[in-house]
Amino acid sequence: MIWAISVVLALAGLVLLAIAAMRLLGGLKELGFGLERVQERAGELQDLQERLNATLAEAERTAAALPKK
């Protein structure tokens, strides 16, 4: 009888462990999707930074070309 209870408890523990593992894998998958979005945003930020730098350089050239008072 004790062996049967031990087996049932062991199986229940394995089931709980499997459920926890599935939830962890799901969380890791979501984390991967979030990381992809962050990387995309970082690429967009880099593009915007380059555009801003180009605009600033153009503004500086234009300001330098203006006659000084």
N, C-alpha and C positions, 0 to 999 in steps of 0.2 A: 504494500500500500504506500509506504514512504517513497519507494522508487517511482511509482506512478505519479505521485505529487511532484517529485523532483523533475521528472520528464516534462510534465505539463508546465511547470514553472520555467524550465529551461526553454521550452518552445515559445512560451509567452515572451520571454526575454529576447529571443531571436526575432520574433515578430516586431517587437518594439524597436529593436536595433535596426531592422530593415526599414521600418517606417521613418526613423530618424535619419537614416542614410538617404532615403529618397527625398526627404525634405531638404537635407543639406545639398544634395545634387541640384535640386530645383533652385535653391538660393544661389548656388555657384553659377548656374546658367543665367539667372537674372543679373548677377554681378558682371558676367561676361558681356551681356547686352549693354549694361550701363557703361562699362569700360569702352565699348565700341562707340557709344554716343559721346563720351568724353573725348575720345581721340578725334572724332569728327569735328567736334566743337573746337578743339585745339588747332586743327588744320584751318578752320574758318577764321579763328583768331589770328593765326599767322598771316593769312591772306589780308585780313583787315589791317594788321600792323604794317604790312608792306605797302598797302595803298595809302595809309596815313603818312608813312614816311615819305612816299613819293609826293603826296600833296603838300606836306610841309616843306620839302625841298623846292618845289615849284613856287610856293608862296615866298620863300626866302629869296629865290632868284628874281621874282617879280618885285619884291620890296627893294632889292639891291639896284634894280634897273630904274626905279623911280628917281626923279630929281630930288636932291636934298635941299631943304630950306635952311 
